[in-house]
Amino acid sequence: MNRGKSIYNNSFMGLLSQIITLFFTFLTRTIFIKYIGSEILGINGTFTSILNTLALSELGFQSAVAFNLYKPIYEKDTILINSVMNVFKLIYRCIGIFFILTSLLIMPFLSFFIKGIEITNDIYIFFLLQAVASASTYFFAYKRTLLYADQHDYISKAIDMLVNTLINIVQCIIIIKLKSYYLYLVLKIGQSIISNIIVHIYSSHKHPYLHSEHLNKKIFKVILNDAKNVFAGRIASYIYTSTDNLIISAFVGTSMVTWFVNYTTITNSIKNLTNSILSPLIPIIGSYLVDEYDNKKKEETFLIYTHIRYILAMILVVPFFLLIDDFIVMWVGNEYVMPRAVPILLGVDFYIHLVHSATADFINGAGLFRMERNIEILGATTNILSSLILVGFWGIPGVLIGTVISQMIFWIGRSWVVYRFCLKQNIGRYLKYWWRNMIYAFILVGTVFICTRASDYLSISNKLVRFLMVGSLCELIVVIILIILMTELREQKIIFKMAIKLLKKH
């Protein structure tokens, strides 16, 4: 399958599956609040953060394995692929066992993470069921990585979509009819196991050369070395995605996690939506870098990819700033709206994530894990310390300021790694990259200002109609600004040509 076809299949299926996941995420959360209560949602969010901490035991092996598969897949070296997968299988089984044992050990200390809620036997059972659901992934999911690296991730996404749809429907019925969080979690375990078994069987059929063999110690050492370098990134990712909930739960109150997670559910859902479209490009980037094109061509590709992400950021972040509170009101009610500083800081974080992730994708594709290790450690340390300090002064906004600060450290450091070690460009090219991003950010702020002023003229009483009208107005203004200010930009011209070519083929 050629690269264009792979991108189309993986992106389309990723987008479709994420849209369905997004629908059920909001539906399930709405039903939860109505039939079970926001307290359980706060507990669920806190437990998810704790289990994400245990998921650090994965150490970044998946990223390391994916990188070590790009070259043998490109060269069709089935012997080496099989050796890598056998190492991965052993590692993941050990991690799964460790995950379960550690979950049991941490149960007596749950009271340290939950504030304002009595710890009962039910709470312990809820935690254990969530832990089993998370741990089950490690025993069958390792073959997903081969499908991903081989640019056939759309198969696993299709399987997940079908299984998840059926299970989510049953979960919603269980919540409404029985109001049972127990059964909800049991179904979550079944969802994970069924999906992974089907993907495991399919991958074994597609790759018949896979078979058990003795551990290749040389490959194990290579993967372990890469994983050690990725581990700093795993810690940084965890601190960025999970510690906010824990800090809010411990210092502000567990019930406030529900309010906060209502907002982050929206941002995370949109992030997952964009990742589903763009993540298929990472193995393509990996195989592209294996081809060893000249550095000028690599930089051009990097700038095009960054501009694609910027266009998506404009399309998504501008209406986010204007409409996030309105969406919360329509979704769960006025009482769940948070101070304006919260959505503003989430929007800033959202924009940085969308644009700067181009650097992270190139680092993963090039296997430059060691080069960014110190940056990851610095960013993660800054995040946790600044959030702990600022939460005492400003509460939840203080936590988010710490997150934004760390995101900027990641962006500055990762972009330097890409320009210095992957693209091998001089400091002048790096500074030009940042000058371009400053202009991009200025255009975004100006667009938000224009859209805010324009929306003030829409005097519509119906909330849904006004929401749709303001959203449409934002997108219209974004398109006009992109056309007026960036029509002559080389990257935008190339992107338009690629889009037209792809549409003609499909």
C-alpha positions as MATLAB code, in Angstrom:
seq = 'MNRGKSIYNNSFMGLLSQIITLFFTFLTRTIFIKYIGSEILGINGTFTSILNTLALSELGFQSAVAFNLYKPIYEKDTILINSVMNVFKLIYRCIGIFFILTSLLIMPFLSFFIKGIEITNDIYIFFLLQAVASASTYFFAYKRTLLYADQHDYISKAIDMLVNTLINIVQCIIIIKLKSYYLYLVLKIGQSIISNIIVHIYSSHKHPYLHSEHLNKKIFKVILNDAKNVFAGRIASYIYTSTDNLIISAFVGTSMVTWFVNYTTITNSIKNLTNSILSPLIPIIGSYLVDEYDNKKKEETFLIYTHIRYILAMILVVPFFLLIDDFIVMWVGNEYVMPRAVPILLGVDFYIHLVHSATADFINGAGLFRMERNIEILGATTNILSSLILVGFWGIPGVLIGTVISQMIFWIGRSWVVYRFCLKQNIGRYLKYWWRNMIYAFILVGTVFICTRASDYLSISNKLVRFLMVGSLCELIVVIILIILMTELREQKIIFKMAIKLLKKH';
ca = [
       0.000    0.000    0.000;
       1.443    3.427   -0.968;
       1.904    6.199    1.560;
      -1.004    8.321    0.298;
      -3.420    5.409    0.563;
      -2.131    4.550    4.053;
      -2.618    8.127    5.237;
      -6.155    8.217    3.836;
      -7.236    4.860    5.313;
      -5.686    5.436    8.734;
      -6.856    9.046    9.004;
     -10.404    8.314    7.821;
     -10.887    5.382   10.169;
      -9.212    7.255   13.015;
     -11.515   10.232   12.469;
     -14.643    8.070   12.259;
     -13.768    6.063   15.371;
     -12.953    9.220   17.342;
     -16.233   10.882   16.335;
     -18.113    7.854   17.656;
     -15.923    7.791   20.789;
     -16.550   11.517   21.258;
     -20.310   11.013   20.987;
     -20.341    8.249   23.605;
     -17.939   10.157   25.887;
     -20.351   13.070   26.177;
     -23.430   10.848   26.253;
     -22.031    8.631   29.015;
     -20.825   11.602   31.068;
     -24.219   13.299   30.773;
     -25.999   10.109   31.858;
     -23.520    9.665   34.710;
     -24.218   13.138   36.102;
     -27.983   12.634   35.819;
     -28.372    9.077   37.111;
     -25.348    8.389   39.347;
     -24.060   11.810   40.388;
     -21.024   14.042   39.948;
     -19.252   12.581   43.005;
     -18.663    9.250   41.256;
     -17.317   11.137   38.235;
     -14.824   12.936   40.467;
     -13.691    9.626   41.933;
     -13.474    8.118   38.440;
     -11.299   11.014   37.239;
      -8.995   10.744   40.260;
      -8.613    6.971   39.856;
      -7.831    7.417   36.170;
      -5.019    9.803   37.109;
      -3.620    7.346   39.683;
      -3.694    4.481   37.169;
      -1.988    6.700   34.601;
       0.810    6.974   37.147;
       1.115    3.184   37.237;
       1.055    3.164   33.427;
       4.492    4.780   33.655;
       5.676    1.212   34.202;
       5.310    0.889   30.432;
       8.460    3.058   30.383;
       7.979    4.079   26.755;
       8.608    0.605   25.379;
       5.842    1.002   22.792;
       7.466    4.095   21.247;
      10.867    2.417   21.319;
       9.512   -0.751   19.681;
       7.645    1.217   16.990;
      10.857    3.043   16.100;
      12.812   -0.229   15.953;
      10.195   -1.657   13.585;
      10.292    1.114   10.964;
      13.525   -0.023    9.294;
      12.877   -3.815    9.225;
       9.345   -3.178    7.903;
      10.773   -0.871    5.236;
      13.349   -3.555    4.316;
      10.814   -6.435    4.750;
      13.129   -8.168    7.243;
      10.588  -10.574    8.798;
      13.214  -12.312   10.949;
      14.142   -9.064   12.690;
      10.477   -8.044   13.012;
       9.700  -11.357   14.733;
      12.633  -10.926   17.121;
      11.530   -7.417   18.069;
       7.941   -8.550   18.662;
       9.048  -11.434   20.902;
      11.014   -9.015   23.056;
       7.991   -6.717   23.205;
       5.647   -9.576   24.152;
       7.793  -10.574   27.129;
       8.209   -6.999   28.304;
       4.485   -6.257   28.143;
       3.518   -9.390   30.062;
       5.933   -8.458   32.831;
       4.527   -4.926   32.886;
       0.953   -6.253   33.086;
       1.784   -8.370   36.139;
       3.653   -5.474   37.750;
       0.679   -3.161   37.083;
      -1.775   -5.462   38.870;
       0.516   -6.048   41.883;
       1.247   -2.334   42.258;
      -2.473   -1.520   42.057;
      -3.092   -3.856   44.993;
      -0.278   -2.274   46.995;
      -1.530    1.273   46.424;
      -5.125    0.575   47.521;
      -4.540    1.211   51.262;
      -3.271    4.719   50.415;
      -6.254    5.942   48.353;
      -7.292    8.300   51.169;
      -4.230   10.463   50.384;
      -5.648   11.245   46.929;
      -9.356   11.614   47.694;
     -10.512   14.626   49.669;
     -13.997   15.198   51.076;
     -15.300   11.669   50.350;
     -15.488    8.741   52.757;
     -13.379    5.749   51.668;
     -15.635    2.670   51.732;
     -15.287   -0.898   50.470;
     -17.154    0.171   47.326;
     -14.439    2.741   46.594;
     -11.750    0.053   46.847;
     -13.701   -2.253   44.518;
     -14.184    0.586   42.003;
     -10.446    1.201   41.987;
      -9.614   -2.482   41.591;
     -12.018   -2.889   38.657;
     -10.542    0.147   36.893;
      -7.047   -1.251   37.513;
      -7.985   -4.622   35.980;
      -9.446   -2.860   32.917;
      -6.191   -0.914   32.457;
      -3.891   -3.885   33.118;
      -5.679   -6.211   30.676;
      -4.321   -4.160   27.782;
      -0.756   -5.304   28.407;
      -1.454   -9.006   27.861;
      -2.743   -8.830   24.285;
      -2.212   -5.327   22.909;
       1.458   -5.593   21.929;
       0.594   -6.693   18.373;
      -1.229   -3.392   17.842;
       2.178   -1.740   17.651;
       3.123   -3.855   14.636;
      -0.059   -2.849   12.800;
       0.673    0.778   13.652;
       4.300    0.688   12.501;
       3.223   -1.204    9.359;
       0.727    1.612    8.564;
      -2.312   -0.665    9.037;
      -3.560    0.933   12.237;
      -6.960    1.513   10.622;
      -7.729   -2.196   11.139;
      -7.325   -2.025   14.915;
      -9.285    1.260   14.980;
     -12.165   -0.359   13.067;
     -12.236   -3.292   15.497;
     -12.158   -0.942   18.487;
     -14.941    1.169   16.998;
     -17.314   -1.768   16.556;
     -16.642   -3.317   19.969;
     -16.705    0.005   21.799;
     -19.989    1.028   20.175;
     -21.735   -2.142   21.299;
     -20.295   -2.019   24.826;
     -21.022    1.702   25.239;
     -24.669    1.207   24.310;
     -24.981   -1.532   26.923;
     -23.158    0.654   29.498;
     -25.604    3.518   28.953;
     -28.556    1.171   29.416;
     -26.991   -0.213   32.604;
     -26.506    3.277   34.051;
     -30.057    4.398   33.233;
     -31.896    1.217   34.238;
     -29.760   -0.137   37.089;
     -27.647    2.896   38.117;
     -24.807    0.426   38.634;
     -21.233    1.685   38.499;
     -20.063   -1.870   39.243;
     -21.531   -3.283   36.038;
     -20.271   -0.270   34.099;
     -16.692   -1.090   35.150;
     -17.124   -4.835   34.483;
     -18.240   -4.002   30.937;
     -15.213   -1.715   30.602;
     -12.973   -4.682   31.383;
     -14.792   -6.799   28.796;
     -14.471   -4.018   26.235;
     -10.697   -3.903   26.608;
     -10.217   -7.682   26.563;
     -12.505   -8.362   23.570;
     -10.970   -5.616   21.388;
      -7.415   -6.675   22.148;
      -8.082  -10.369   21.525;
      -9.644   -9.651   18.113;
      -6.740   -7.349   17.143;
      -4.287   -9.981   18.399;
      -5.896  -12.697   16.216;
      -6.016  -10.436   13.148;
      -2.395   -9.349   13.506;
      -1.275  -12.979   13.881;
      -3.161  -13.866   10.681;
      -1.734  -10.890    8.751;
       1.802  -11.603    9.923;
       2.093  -15.421    9.771;
       5.852  -15.253   10.236;
       5.360  -14.294   13.899;
       6.246  -17.145   16.232;
       7.718  -17.658   19.691;
      11.484  -17.852   19.967;
      14.209  -17.344   22.531;
      14.758  -13.810   23.722;
      17.201  -11.903   21.520;
      19.368  -10.213   24.160;
      20.961   -7.817   21.686;
      17.585   -6.465   20.531;
      16.369   -6.367   24.129;
      19.309   -4.121   25.082;
      18.652   -1.804   22.119;
      14.944   -1.473   22.971;
      15.712   -1.071   26.680;
      18.184    1.711   25.926;
      15.652    3.559   23.730;
      12.916    2.996   26.318;
      15.068    4.512   29.075;
      15.365    7.663   27.000;
      11.630    7.694   26.240;
      10.849    7.265   29.945;
      11.533   10.942   30.669;
       8.942   11.769   28.032;
       6.507    9.357   29.637;
       6.923   11.119   32.975;
       6.451   14.502   31.325;
       3.355   13.291   29.499;
       1.937   11.872   32.721;
       2.575   15.079   34.656;
       0.992   17.090   31.855;
      -2.121   14.886   31.515;
      -2.696   13.439   34.977;
      -1.267   15.409   37.890;
      -3.632   18.352   37.391;
      -6.550   16.189   38.535;
      -4.580   14.836   41.502;
      -3.465   18.301   42.650;
      -7.000   19.693   42.297;
      -8.422   16.695   44.169;
      -5.878   16.982   46.997;
      -5.743   20.797   47.398;
      -9.090   22.087   46.092;
     -11.470   19.154   46.517;
     -12.377   15.906   44.762;
     -15.789   17.247   43.737;
     -14.086   20.081   41.816;
     -12.397   17.469   39.630;
     -15.827   16.850   38.070;
     -16.172   20.534   37.096;
     -12.650   20.638   35.721;
     -12.932   17.322   33.868;
     -16.054   18.586   32.088;
     -13.777   21.097   30.365;
     -10.830   18.775   29.837;
     -13.164   16.131   28.423;
     -13.905   18.574   25.617;
     -10.272   19.530   24.974;
      -9.044   15.941   25.251;
     -11.778   14.725   22.912;
     -10.803   17.293   20.289;
      -7.111   16.454   20.790;
      -7.906   12.777   20.262;
      -9.895   13.719   17.173;
      -6.951   15.587   15.646;
      -4.502   12.874   16.736;
      -6.640   10.265   14.987;
      -6.222   12.224   11.761;
      -2.523   13.030   12.159;
      -1.062   10.072   14.091;
      -0.970    7.882   10.930;
       1.689   10.288    9.680;
       4.180    9.314   12.420;
       5.185    5.905   10.953;
       5.193    7.585    7.525;
       7.562   10.212    8.939;
       9.657    7.399   10.422;
       9.948    5.558    7.114;
      10.523    8.874    5.327;
      13.467    9.673    7.580;
      14.838    6.157    6.994;
      14.940    7.047    3.280;
      17.594    9.645    4.202;
      16.413   12.588    2.101;
      18.528   15.748    2.227;
      18.091   18.047    5.231;
      16.508   20.852    3.218;
      13.777   18.483    2.041;
      13.268   17.252    5.608;
      12.850   20.817    6.878;
      10.342   21.564    4.145;
       8.325   18.507    5.186;
       8.527   19.562    8.839;
       7.272   23.080    8.064;
       4.423   21.731    5.942;
       3.381   19.383    8.743;
       3.615   22.223   11.287;
       1.449   24.437    9.064;
      -1.171   21.687    8.750;
      -1.328   21.616   12.527;
      -1.566   25.415   12.669;
      -4.527   25.437   10.275;
      -6.252   22.849   12.480;
      -5.437   24.970   15.541;
      -7.058   28.036   13.963;
     -10.156   26.049   13.018;
     -10.520   24.505   16.489;
      -9.061   26.937   19.033;
     -10.780   30.141   17.850;
     -14.342   28.819   18.377;
     -13.151   27.083   21.563;
     -12.328   30.432   23.170;
     -15.746   31.848   22.305;
     -18.038   28.873   22.818;
     -16.648   26.568   25.507;
     -18.737   28.072   28.334;
     -21.865   28.053   26.176;
     -21.297   24.384   25.421;
     -20.925   23.576   29.136;
     -24.205   25.389   29.877;
     -26.094   23.473   27.174;
     -24.465   20.188   28.128;
     -24.515   19.985   31.953;
     -25.930   23.321   33.144;
     -24.966   26.795   34.411;
     -23.786   25.455   37.758;
     -20.803   23.721   36.097;
     -19.376   26.867   34.448;
     -15.923   27.715   35.846;
     -14.163   31.120   36.151;
     -13.209   32.562   32.757;
      -9.489   32.126   33.484;
      -9.915   28.332   33.286;
     -11.151   28.099   29.653;
      -8.678   30.798   28.549;
      -5.706   28.875   29.965;
      -7.073   25.597   28.591;
      -7.343   27.278   25.182;
      -3.722   28.456   25.331;
      -2.601   24.967   26.349;
      -4.762   23.489   23.578;
      -3.145   25.725   20.931;
       0.406   24.956   22.079;
      -0.358   21.226   22.065;
      -1.781   21.257   18.541;
       1.069   23.223   16.940;
       4.104   22.010   18.876;
       3.221   18.298   18.589;
       4.794   18.407   15.124;
       8.177   18.496   16.901;
       7.268   15.515   19.107;
       6.144   13.498   16.066;
       9.438   14.148   14.251;
      11.424   13.209   17.356;
       9.508    9.916   17.632;
       9.852    9.265   13.915;
      13.610    9.868   14.030;
      14.131    8.005   17.306;
      15.791   11.015   18.948;
      14.644    9.958   22.409;
      17.926   10.563   24.214;
      18.321   14.056   22.766;
      15.170   15.405   24.422;
      15.519   13.591   27.755;
      16.788   16.566   29.773;
      14.146   18.836   28.228;
      11.426   16.421   29.292;
      12.752   16.254   32.845;
      12.998   20.062   33.090;
       9.475   20.547   31.727;
       7.972   17.895   33.978;
       9.706   19.282   37.089;
       8.602   22.818   36.253;
       5.013   21.663   35.783;
       4.667   19.841   39.069;
       6.488   22.483   41.161;
       4.775   25.522   39.637;
       1.346   23.856   39.875;
       1.886   22.962   43.545;
       3.007   26.507   44.330;
       0.396   28.382   42.287;
      -2.606   26.261   43.332;
      -2.314   27.868   46.786;
      -2.635   31.373   45.274;
      -5.135   30.931   42.421;
      -6.612   27.450   42.766;
      -7.351   25.674   39.484;
      -6.114   28.579   37.273;
      -2.791   28.359   39.130;
      -2.502   24.672   38.241;
      -3.146   25.501   34.584;
      -0.527   28.273   34.551;
       2.015   25.657   35.596;
       0.865   23.424   32.750;
       1.206   26.217   30.170;
       4.704   27.113   31.412;
       5.852   23.497   31.065;
       4.280   23.248   27.607;
       6.384   26.200   26.445;
       9.526   24.530   27.816;
       8.659   21.365   25.884;
       8.061   23.341   22.701;
      11.275   25.374   22.861;
      13.388   22.338   23.751;
      11.814   19.858   21.328;
      12.015   22.300   18.421;
      15.738   22.734   19.162;
      16.229   18.952   19.128;
      14.443   18.712   15.771;
      16.423   21.540   14.159;
      19.789   20.572   15.638;
      19.760   16.764   15.400;
      17.061   15.770   12.899;
      17.043   18.564   10.318;
      20.676   19.545   11.069;
      19.975   23.247   10.477;
      21.807   26.258   11.917;
      20.634   28.640   14.640;
      19.388   31.094   12.037;
      16.889   28.595   10.630;
      15.777   27.760   14.172;
      15.188   31.419   15.045;
      13.283   31.867   11.772;
      11.036   28.973   12.825;
      10.265   30.766   16.076;
       9.702   34.129   14.359;
       7.154   32.352   12.154;
       5.413   30.885   15.211;
       5.225   34.282   16.903;
       3.466   35.658   13.819;
       1.134   32.640   13.819;
       0.221   33.272   17.468;
      -0.369   36.965   16.794;
      -2.733   36.068   13.938;
      -4.623   33.677   16.234;
      -5.075   36.336   18.950;
      -6.232   38.865   16.342;
      -8.701   36.352   14.917;
     -10.166   35.633   18.376;
     -10.570   39.404   18.937;
     -12.327   39.890   15.581;
     -14.625   36.907   16.154;
     -15.509   38.136   19.659;
     -16.423   41.586   18.327;
     -18.403   40.136   15.428;
     -20.327   37.712   17.663;
     -21.490   40.622   19.877;
     -23.732   41.711   17.000;
     -25.591   38.378   16.981;
     -28.598   38.998   19.220;
     -30.144   35.530   19.257;
     -32.023   34.286   22.323;
     -32.056   30.574   21.465;
     -28.830   29.120   22.921;
     -28.404   26.319   20.401;
     -29.065   28.560   17.394;
     -26.663   31.197   18.709;
     -24.038   28.521   19.392;
     -24.265   27.267   15.805;
     -24.290   30.782   14.330;
     -21.266   31.951   16.336;
     -19.406   28.741   15.476;
     -20.137   29.202   11.757;
     -19.117   32.869   11.950;
     -15.810   31.906   13.592;
     -14.996   29.363   10.892;
     -15.895   31.827    8.131;
     -13.614   34.501    9.615;
     -10.800   31.940   10.092;
     -11.007   30.871    6.445;
     -11.010   34.482    5.234;
      -7.983   35.376    7.378;
      -6.056   32.273    6.271;
      -6.747   33.120    2.625;
      -5.906   36.823    2.949;
      -2.755   36.476    5.061;
      -1.317   33.134    3.951;
      -2.278   32.554    0.324;
       1.273   33.243   -0.835;
       2.902   31.095    1.845;
       4.736   28.181    0.221;
       3.563   25.607    2.779;
      -0.077   26.588    2.346;
       0.147   26.319   -1.436;
       1.604   22.814   -1.144;
      -1.076   21.776    1.372;
      -3.873   22.973   -0.934;
      -2.370   21.078   -3.865;
      -2.057   17.909   -1.773;
      -5.662   18.236   -0.564;
      -7.007   18.706   -4.102;
      -5.000   15.741   -5.364;
      -6.257   13.540   -2.522;
      -9.884   14.574   -3.103;
      -9.626   13.765   -6.804;
      -8.390   10.251   -5.997;
     -11.187    9.558   -3.501;
];
